[in-house]
Amino acid sequence: MSRAVPAGHAGRDGGTNGGADAGIATGVRMVWGLPLVLGWGYLAVILFMTGDGIEVTFLSRYVTDIGFSARDAALLFSAFGATAAVSGWLSGILAEVYGPRRVMMVGAAWWVVCQAAFLKFGIEASSFNRMLLFYALRGFAHPLFFYAFFLRVVQVTPTARLASALGWLWSVFTIGYGVAATFIAGMAIPRFGVVPTLWMSLLWIMAGALVAFCGLGSGTTAGRGRAASWMALRQVFAALPVIVKNHDIAIMFFLRIVSNLSLYGFPVVMPLFYTSAQGGFTMAQWMMVYGVYFFIQPFGNVAWGLIGDRIGWIRQIRWVGFFGCAVTTLLFYYVPFYAPGNMVLATAAAALAAVTVTSFVAISALFPALVPAHRGGALSIQNLGGGLSNFLGPTIAAMLVTQWGVQGVIWAYAGLYVLAGGLSFFLRFRQPGL
């Protein structure tokens, strides 16, 4: 994610990497694992991700309603995920070179421009090619904003408390992207319609950018020289061979990809299934069910961050994460399959899926802990794995939904979770502070 800095050397951004992170963490007040000095940044993430997630529950359904296929809808999300993967991989190093706040501002501006083009020249013109182009370009934006702040959290948090701090970060991500975005969309669409609701997302993005700009302070915008920039970029590419050379990193890279397949794949196929005649739910009911799925996640992220620091990160992601998600992913599909339109059972299945998927918060702490001497390279690999998860979740849906239907997609996700859980037994790692 970022260039490794020698131990004891502080970056111009006011932070450190590698063995120096304990130094910057000295004197940082933390409450329940939350670094208070970054409070405004956490709020900015909530606002930004609210705008970014407004379309998640209904875009695939809307694309098919205006005449395109389910495969087209999945392709749209896949293209978005591909560019997000590249952006997530590079965002950390860009944040270290140019400063987190500056990169966050670039990400917000890029998002606004691409969203406006997506709506004006794609959605409103009913042009799938232009929808695909501008939605894919928009995929570069949110990793720049989110992972730049991710770097700042890693810089100020001691390793032994990192899962807790990142648990809070993923919680505020979910509060915006899932909870607030889902319920705002559910209230706005009946009143204003789909397209005006999509235009409204720009306001949330600009609000998040404003809070980040004013709240993070000028100390997070310092840059580096051109020579240092090229050296840092080479460090990111040099991190790729670590996937092959380091046994644990190679396994963790695969686990990171698999961890969020359902999180990114559900928005593609589940709205189509739940709102079908077989699923028996209205769009409003589906949005309520998915809202509960996200409503549980902030609490789960914080709880599992604290629990993982105490019981063991690998134990948590293996049993609750991979094997748990294999079961709850199937439940999320088969509950409406056998009990169409039953809100109580569907909501319970959504809650269980949320509890298991949030246990993966510990993965973000595992990468820098596995290679403490090369934290920057490890985090860049972690971000690349997260981006590929964003890409492969919808891509698996696009490849399987036409021939095997939603059921085939869900079984593919469940099978990959079981495979990843089995591979976790081959990790060789001793957790700091456990």
Secondary structure, DSSP 8 states (H G I E B T S, - for coil): ------TT-B-TTS-B-GGGHHHHHTT--EETTEEGGGHHHHHHHHHHHHHHHTTTTTHHHHHHHTT--HHHHHHHHHHHHHHHHHHHHHHHHHHHHH-HHHHHHHHHHHHHHHHHHIIIIIITTT-HHHHHHHHHHHTTHHHHHHHHHHHHHHHHS-GGGHHHHHHHHHHHHHIIIIIIHHHHHHHHHHHH-HHHHHHHHHHHHHHHHHHHHHHS-GGG-----HHHHHHHHHHHHHTHHHHHH-HHHHHHHHHHHHHTHHHHHHHHHHHHHHTSTTT---HHHHHHHHHHHHHHHHHHHHHHHHHHHHH-HHHHIIIIIIIHHHHHHHHHHHHHHHSTT-HHHHHHHHHHHHHHHGGGGGHHHHHHHHSGGGHHHHHHHHHHHHHHHHHHHHHHHHHHHHHHHHHHHHHHHHHHHHHHHHHGGG-----TT-
